[in-house]
Amino acid sequence: MERVRRWREEIGRSKTVLGEKVREALASVLPITAIVLVLCFTLSPVPVDILMAFLVGAVLLIIGMGFFTLGAEAAMTPIGEHVGSRMAASRKLWVVVSVSFLIGVVVTVSEPDLQVLAQQVPGIPNGLLIGAVAVGVGAFLVAALLRILFQVPLQWMLMVSYAAVFALAAFVPGDFLAVAFDSGGVTTGPMTVPFIMALGLGVSSIRSDENAAQDSFGLVSLCSVGPILAVLILALCCPASGTYIPVPLPEAADSRALGVLFLHAFPEYAWEVLKCLAPIAAFFAVFQIFFLRINRRKVLKIVVGILYTYVGLAVFLTGVNVGFLPAGSYLGRQIANLDGFSWLLAPIGMLMGWFIVQAEPAVHVLNRQVEEITAGAIPGAAMSVSLSLGVAVSIGLAMTRVLTGISIFWFLVPGYLAAAVLSFFVPKIFTSIAFDSGGVASGPMTATFLLPFAQGACEAMGGNVVTDAFGVVAMVAMTPLLTIQVLGLAYQWRMKKSGEAAAAEDEEIIEMM
């Protein structure tokens, strides 16, 4: 009876948490859905079958993201914490290097944002691109964890890494520069971020110094660099050849035909997800048998979490590919074709960017963690506004690239250079948070809607989709590096003023005595 009671309590808690996750997903998808509906009934009318596919896709995204985030929280975060603390407690360098590399590879392969991007990149087989990106994340996850153990300053590692990126980019064919930088943004999505941050907390927990908690930040930022370098090297070794193929638009004569579109697509994506999650499940099973040996109840919760992740990811990818991608592409095409009003792409993109980042679940998680670790010194509201402002500006600049064909280097080089310079003048915690925020801000909505939106607009204007439309994710990942560090400067100035005011008040009291 006691066991039955516990199971009922556990099921009740799961239902409550699932409801919360679905509401978070609803908040994430609803703003972009509302904006699209307003545009569809005003500036850019779309065929009814595309609109209905988009709405069904939105519902599937909400359900899929709800199950997926619940699964990631129930499975990925505990696995990351257990493996991180166990790995660091061994105090064997070869264990840290080999296990963290393996973790980086297997978690990245299952990242939904990467799956979506790989399907949109022409000329590079999906498996080859995903494999290169996974190796890049694995290598830099090793470097990030070693940085925590040996207390290496983050800013120096970032400067050396990005110097290598831009030096290598000078020799890479221009067609896939934007794709390489986009790869760095999509790898830090809803699957990877919870796992990596939990791993960092697990590793930093064995340190007893006062900077241990702060040093747990920065893993996401370093893991964003690895994929960029990996794809640049891939472009040098295996020059890609291929042309952009427009996103196929759904055609459905009636509601039953619309349902058939989704039903036929679901088994395909369910199989793809099964292949992606199998390595993670196998890794956990091996680690549990030989090293972790956590109790049966916790193991069962992790297994259920992996099942939630599987269902959520399969539903998510079905909704994205059948409903969201085509609608985003078609809408971008329609707005770009507005006679004399194609410039509206920039303000509309900025509006989408502001609301999308406001609703990203991963952003809210980061904001809460920052507020907790800094004991409220960095308010979550200030973080949220800074991120929203940065993402809105980045989408506006990305749409300006679509309209003008300006090389992405004219934005990335000054942006990263300014971020590197700022890192020497702001508190270290702000630098770590800023570079992590760049990866977290480029969440599912960026790859699933804003990138197709830019591609459709670029195609309609006769531009080069690979060079001009790709790079949206990279721009979203870059601007928070500046806005969060500017927030750090403001915070530092305010604290200095407060200190001066307090000192002056003390002097007045002394004089009066």
C-alpha positions in Angstrom: 0.0 0.0 0.0 2.8 2.4 0.8 4.4 1.8 -2.6 1.0 2.5 -4.3 0.6 5.7 -2.3 4.1 6.9 -3.3 3.4 6.1 -7.0 0.1 8.1 -6.8 1.9 11.0 -5.3 4.7 10.8 -7.9 2.1 10.7 -10.8 0.3 13.7 -9.2 3.5 15.7 -9.0 4.4 14.7 -12.6 1.0 15.9 -13.9 1.5 19.2 -12.0 5.0 19.8 -13.4 3.9 18.8 -16.9 1.1 21.4 -16.7 3.7 24.0 -15.7 6.0 23.0 -18.6 3.1 23.2 -21.1 2.2 26.6 -19.8 5.8 27.7 -20.2 5.8 26.3 -23.8 2.5 28.1 -24.5 4.0 31.4 -23.3 7.0 30.7 -25.7 4.9 29.9 -28.8 1.9 32.2 -28.2 3.7 35.6 -29.0 5.0 34.5 -32.4 1.7 32.9 -33.2 -0.2 36.1 -32.4 2.2 38.2 -34.5 1.9 35.7 -37.4 -2.0 35.8 -37.2 -2.0 39.6 -37.2 0.3 39.7 -40.3 -1.8 37.0 -42.1 -4.9 39.1 -41.7 -3.3 42.4 -42.7 0.0 42.7 -44.6 0.6 39.2 -45.8 -2.3 36.9 -46.6 -1.4 33.2 -46.7 -3.3 30.2 -48.2 -5.7 28.6 -45.7 -3.9 25.2 -45.8 -0.6 26.9 -44.8 -2.3 28.8 -42.0 -4.0 25.8 -40.7 -0.8 23.7 -40.8 0.9 26.5 -38.9 -1.7 26.5 -36.2 -1.6 22.7 -35.9 2.2 23.0 -35.8 1.9 25.6 -33.0 -0.2 23.2 -30.9 2.3 20.4 -31.5 5.2 22.7 -30.5 3.5 23.5 -27.3 2.8 19.9 -26.4 6.3 18.8 -27.6 8.2 21.5 -25.7 6.1 20.8 -22.6 7.0 17.1 -22.6 10.6 17.7 -23.8 11.5 20.3 -21.1 9.9 18.1 -18.4 12.0 15.2 -19.6 15.2 17.2 -19.9 14.6 18.4 -16.3 13.8 15.0 -15.0 16.6 13.1 -16.8 19.3 15.4 -18.3 19.8 17.6 -15.2 20.1 14.7 -12.7 22.4 12.8 -15.0 24.6 15.9 -15.5 24.8 16.6 -11.8 25.6 12.9 -10.8 28.1 12.4 -13.6 29.8 15.8 -13.0 30.3 15.3 -9.3 31.3 11.6 -9.7 33.7 12.5 -12.5 35.3 15.4 -10.6 35.5 13.3 -7.3 37.6 10.7 -9.1 40.3 13.4 -9.4 41.7 11.6 -12.4 42.4 13.9 -15.4 41.9 11.2 -18.0 38.4 10.4 -16.5 37.4 14.1 -16.7 38.7 14.4 -20.3 37.2 11.2 -21.8 33.8 11.3 -20.0 33.2 15.0 -20.6 34.0 14.6 -24.3 31.7 11.7 -24.6 28.9 13.6 -22.8 29.3 16.6 -25.1 29.0 14.4 -28.2 26.0 12.3 -27.2 24.0 15.3 -25.8 24.6 17.5 -28.8 23.4 14.8 -31.2 20.0 14.9 -29.6 19.7 18.7 -29.6 16.4 19.7 -31.4 17.7 23.1 -32.6 20.7 21.4 -34.3 18.4 18.9 -36.0 16.3 21.7 -37.4 19.3 23.7 -38.7 20.9 20.6 -40.3 17.8 20.0 -42.3 17.9 23.5 -43.7 21.6 23.6 -44.7 22.2 22.8 -48.4 25.3 20.9 -49.6 26.3 19.2 -46.3 24.7 15.8 -45.3 22.8 16.1 -42.1 24.8 13.4 -40.3 28.2 14.9 -41.3 27.2 18.4 -40.0 25.7 17.0 -36.8 28.7 14.8 -36.2 31.2 17.7 -36.7 29.2 20.0 -34.4 29.0 17.2 -31.7 32.8 16.7 -31.8 33.3 20.4 -31.4 31.0 20.6 -28.4 32.7 17.6 -26.8 36.2 19.1 -27.2 35.2 22.4 -25.8 33.2 20.9 -23.0 36.5 19.2 -21.9 38.2 22.6 -22.0 35.4 24.3 -20.1 35.5 21.7 -17.3 39.2 21.8 -17.0 38.9 25.6 -16.8 36.8 25.2 -13.7 39.1 22.7 -12.1 42.3 24.7 -12.8 40.6 28.1 -12.3 41.6 29.5 -15.6 40.2 33.0 -16.3 37.2 32.7 -18.8 37.9 35.9 -20.7 41.4 34.7 -21.8 40.0 31.4 -23.0 37.3 33.2 -24.9 39.7 35.6 -26.5 42.1 32.9 -27.7 39.2 30.8 -29.0 37.5 33.6 -31.0 40.9 34.7 -32.3 41.3 31.2 -33.7 37.8 31.3 -35.1 38.3 34.5 -37.0 41.8 33.6 -38.2 40.4 30.3 -39.6 37.4 32.0 -41.1 39.7 34.1 -43.3 40.6 30.9 -45.3 37.1 29.3 -45.4 34.8 29.7 -48.5 32.3 32.5 -47.8 29.3 30.3 -48.6 29.3 28.6 -45.2 30.7 31.2 -42.8 27.2 32.1 -41.6 26.2 28.5 -41.3 29.3 27.9 -39.1 28.4 30.7 -36.7 24.7 29.6 -36.6 26.0 26.1 -35.6 27.5 27.6 -32.5 24.1 29.2 -31.5 21.8 26.2 -32.1 23.9 23.7 -30.0 23.2 25.5 -26.8 19.4 24.7 -26.8 16.9 23.2 -24.4 18.7 19.8 -24.4 22.3 20.9 -24.0 22.0 23.9 -21.7 20.4 22.1 -18.6 22.8 19.2 -19.0 26.0 21.4 -19.4 25.0 23.8 -16.6 24.3 20.9 -14.2 27.6 19.3 -15.2 29.4 22.6 -14.4 27.7 22.8 -11.0 28.6 19.2 -10.3 32.3 19.8 -11.1 32.5 23.1 -9.3 30.9 21.6 -6.1 34.2 19.9 -5.3 35.9 23.3 -4.9 35.6 25.1 -1.6 36.7 28.6 -2.7 34.4 31.6 -2.9 34.5 31.8 -6.7 33.4 28.2 -7.3 29.8 29.0 -8.0 30.7 31.9 -10.3 33.0 29.7 -12.3 30.2 27.3 -13.0 29.0 29.9 -15.5 30.9 30.1 -18.8 30.4 26.4 -19.9 27.7 27.3 -22.4 29.8 30.1 -23.9 32.8 27.9 -24.5 30.7 25.0 -25.8 29.3 27.5 -28.4 32.8 28.1 -29.8 33.6 24.4 -30.5 30.9 23.9 -33.2 32.0 27.1 -35.1 35.6 25.8 -35.3 34.4 22.3 -36.2 32.2 23.5 -39.1 35.0 25.9 -40.4 37.4 22.9 -40.4 34.8 20.8 -42.1 34.4 23.4 -44.8 38.1 23.4 -45.4 38.4 19.6 -45.5 35.2 18.9 -47.4 34.0 21.8 -49.5 30.3 21.7 -49.7 28.5 21.9 -53.0 24.7 22.3 -53.2 22.0 24.8 -53.8 19.3 26.0 -51.4 16.1 24.1 -51.8 13.0 26.1 -50.7 10.9 24.7 -47.9 8.1 22.7 -49.4 4.7 24.3 -48.7 1.9 22.0 -47.2 -1.0 21.4 -49.5 -4.2 20.0 -48.0 -7.6 20.1 -49.7 -9.5 19.5 -46.5 -9.0 18.8 -42.8 -8.4 15.1 -43.2 -5.7 15.7 -45.8 -4.1 18.1 -43.3 -4.1 15.4 -40.6 -2.5 12.9 -43.0 0.4 15.3 -43.6 1.3 15.3 -39.9 0.5 11.6 -39.4 2.8 10.6 -42.3 5.6 12.8 -41.0 5.5 11.7 -37.3 7.0 8.2 -37.7 10.0 9.6 -39.7 10.9 12.1 -36.9 10.1 9.5 -34.2 12.7 7.2 -35.7 15.3 10.1 -36.0 14.8 11.0 -32.4 15.1 7.3 -31.3 18.5 7.2 -33.0 19.6 10.5 -31.3 18.5 9.5 -27.8 19.8 5.9 -27.8 23.4 7.0 -27.2 22.4 9.1 -24.1 20.3 6.2 -22.7 23.2 3.8 -23.3 25.7 6.1 -21.8 23.6 6.5 -18.6 23.1 2.7 -18.4 26.8 2.0 -18.5 27.7 4.8 -16.1 25.0 3.7 -13.7 26.1 0.0 -13.7 29.8 0.7 -13.2 30.1 4.1 -11.4 26.9 5.9 -10.2 24.8 3.1 -8.7 22.1 5.5 -7.6 19.0 4.0 -6.0 16.2 2.4 -8.0 13.6 5.1 -7.5 15.9 7.8 -8.9 16.8 5.6 -11.8 13.2 5.0 -12.6 12.5 8.8 -12.6 15.4 9.3 -15.0 14.1 6.6 -17.3 10.7 8.1 -17.3 12.3 11.5 -18.0 14.1 10.0 -21.1 10.7 8.7 -22.3 9.2 12.2 -21.9 12.1 13.7 -23.8 11.6 11.2 -26.6 7.9 11.8 -27.0 8.3 15.6 -26.7 11.2 15.8 -29.2 9.3 13.7 -31.8 6.2 15.8 -31.5 8.2 19.0 -31.5 10.1 18.2 -34.7 6.9 17.1 -36.5 5.2 20.4 -35.7 8.3 22.4 -36.7 8.9 20.7 -40.1 5.3 20.4 -41.2 3.8 23.6 -39.8 6.2 26.2 -38.6 9.0 26.1 -41.2 6.8 26.5 -44.2 4.7 29.3 -42.6 7.8 31.3 -41.6 9.3 30.9 -45.1 6.1 31.9 -46.9 5.5 34.9 -44.6 9.0 36.2 -45.1 8.5 35.9 -48.9 5.2 37.8 -48.8 6.6 40.7 -46.8 9.7 40.9 -49.0 7.4 41.2 -52.0 5.5 44.1 -50.6 6.0 46.9 -53.2 8.0 49.6 -51.6 7.5 48.2 -48.1 10.1 45.4 -47.9 11.9 47.5 -45.3 9.2 46.3 -42.9 11.2 43.1 -42.5 13.5 44.8 -40.0 10.9 46.3 -37.6 8.7 43.2 -37.8 11.8 41.0 -37.1 12.7 43.2 -34.1 9.2 42.9 -32.7 9.4 39.1 -33.1 12.8 39.0 -31.5 11.7 41.0 -28.4 8.7 38.7 -27.6 10.4 35.5 -28.5 13.3 35.9 -26.0 10.8 37.2 -23.3 9.0 33.9 -23.5 12.0 31.5 -23.8 11.9 29.0 -20.9 15.7 28.6 -20.9 16.1 32.4 -20.5 13.8 32.3 -17.4 15.9 29.5 -16.0 19.1 31.4 -16.5 17.6 34.6 -15.0 16.6 32.7 -11.8 20.0 31.1 -11.5 21.7 34.4 -11.9 19.5 36.1 -9.3 20.1 33.2 -6.9 23.9 33.1 -7.3 24.3 36.9 -7.1 21.9 37.0 -4.1 19.6 39.4 -5.9 22.4 41.8 -6.9 21.6 41.2 -10.6 17.8 41.3 -10.8 16.0 38.9 -13.2 14.0 41.7 -14.6 17.1 43.7 -15.6 18.5 40.5 -17.2 15.3 40.0 -19.1 15.1 43.5 -20.5 18.8 43.4 -21.5 18.4 40.1 -23.4 15.2 41.3 -25.1 16.8 44.5 -26.3 19.9 42.6 -27.5 17.8 40.0 -29.4 15.5 42.6 -31.0 18.6 44.6 -32.3 20.2 41.4 -33.6 17.1 40.4 -35.6 16.8 43.9 -37.0 20.5 43.7 -38.1 19.9 40.2 -39.5 17.0 41.4 -41.6 19.1 44.4 -42.7 21.6 41.8 -44.1 18.8 40.1 -46.0 17.8 43.5 -47.5 21.3 44.7 -48.4 23.5 41.6 -48.7 26.1 42.9 -46.2 28.6 40.3 -45.1 28.0 38.9 -41.6 31.7 39.7 -40.8 30.8 43.5 -40.7 28.7 42.7 -37.7 30.4 39.8 -36.0 34.0 41.1 -35.9 33.2 44.5 -34.3 30.6 42.8 -32.0 32.9 40.2 -30.6 35.8 42.7 -30.5 33.7 45.1 -28.4 32.6 42.2 -26.2 36.2 41.2 -25.6 37.2 44.7 -24.7 34.3 45.1 -22.3 35.3 41.9 -20.5 38.3 43.7 -19.0 36.2 46.4 -17.5 33.1 44.6 -16.0 33.0 42.2 -13.1 33.9 38.7 -14.1 30.5 37.2 -13.3 28.9 39.5 -15.9 31.3 38.3 -18.6 30.5 34.7 -17.8 26.7 35.4 -17.7 26.9 37.5 -20.9 28.6 34.8 -23.0 26.2 32.1 -21.6 23.2 34.3 -22.3 24.2 34.5 -26.0 23.8 30.7 -26.3 20.6 30.6 -24.2 18.8 33.4 -26.1 19.1 31.6 -29.4 16.4 29.1 -28.5 13.9 26.9 -30.4 11.9 29.8 -31.9 15.0 31.3 -33.6 15.9 28.2 -35.6 12.3 27.1 -36.2 10.7 30.3 -37.3 13.0 33.3 -37.6 15.6 31.5 -39.8 13.0 30.3 -42.3 11.4 33.8 -42.2 14.8 35.2 -43.3 15.3 32.5 -45.9 11.9 33.1 -47.5 12.5 36.9 -47.6 16.0 36.5 -49.1 14.7 34.0 -51.7 12.0 36.5 -52.8 14.5 39.3 -53.1 16.8 37.2 -55.3 19.7 37.1 -52.7 22.0 34.4 -51.8 20.2 32.4 -49.1 23.3 30.7 -47.7 25.3 33.9 -47.3 22.6 36.4 -46.5 19.8 34.6 -44.7 21.9 32.2 -42.6 23.5 34.0 -39.7 20.3 34.9 -37.9 21.1 32.5 -35.0 24.7 33.8 -34.9 23.4 37.4 -34.6 21.0 36.5 -31.8 23.9 34.8 -30.0 26.2 37.8 -30.3 24.2 40.9 -29.1 23.5 39.7 -25.5 27.3 39.6 -25.0 27.2 43.4 -25.4 23.9 44.2 -23.6 24.6 42.1 -20.5 28.1 43.5 -20.1 26.8 47.0 -20.5 24.4 46.1 -17.7 27.5 45.0 -15.7 29.0 48.4 -16.3 25.9 50.1 -15.1 25.7 47.8 -12.0 29.4 48.5 -11.2 28.9 52.3 -11.6 25.8 52.1 -9.3 27.6 50.2 -6.6 30.5 52.6 -6.8 28.1 55.5 -6.3 26.4 53.8 -3.5 29.8 53.1 -1.8 30.8 56.8 -2.2 27.4 58.0 -0.8 27.8 55.6 2.2 31.4 56.8 2.8 30.3 60.5 2.6 27.4 59.8 5.1 29.9 58.1 7.5 32.2 61.2 7.3 29.3 63.5 8.1 28.4 61.4 11.2 32.0 61.5 12.4 32.2 65.3 11.9 29.0 65.8 13.9 30.4 63.7 16.7 
